C-alpha cells in the first residue's frame, strides 16, 4: 500500500517477512550443536595423535 509516496504495510504483512522465534531458536541450536561436534572431533583427533 502506498500513501504519499511512502510504502505502508500492515503489521501482519511485516511479521510474515520476519523469521519467527522458533526458526531463530532452531538455527541457534543447530549452530551450537555443530560447533560442539567440530570442537569435540578436533579435541579427540588432537589427543589421539599425541
DOBATI-299558 format. One line per 8 residues: number of its first residue (from 0); for each residue x, y, z negated of C-alpha. Coordinates in steps of 0.05 Angstrom, whole numbers, plus 5000, padded with zeros to 4 digits. Layout:
N
NUM) X/Y/Z; ... .
END
This chain:
50
0) 5000/5000/5000; 5026/5069/5017; 5009/5134/4982; 5040/5199/5005; 5098/5162/5039; 5114/5122/4975; 5103/5047/4974; 5060/5027/4915 .
8) 5049/4954/4897; 5001/4924/4847; 5033/4895/4784; 5012/4824/4805; 5049/4833/4872; 5112/4857/4837; 5110/4800/4787; 5106/4749/4844 .
16) 5173/4774/4871; 5210/4762/4806; 5232/4692/4783; 5195/4673/4720; 5230/4658/4654; 5223/4583/4667; 5264/4590/4731; 5317/4631/4695 .
24) 5320/4583/4636; 5327/4524/4684; 5383/4559/4722; 5419/4576/4657; 5412/4504/4632; 5438/4474/4697; 5496/4522/4700; 5516/4510/4627 .
32) 5509/4434/4637; 5554/4435/4698; 5605/4478/4662; 5607/4429/4604; 5614/4369/4651; 5670/4402/4691; 5709/4422/4628; 5698/4353/4599 .
40) 5723/4319/4662; 5785/4364/4664; 5798/4352/4590; 5792/4277/4600; 5837/4278/4661; 5889/4320/4626; 5893/4274/4565; 5894/4211/4609 .
48) 5955/4237/4647; 5995/4255/4584 .
END
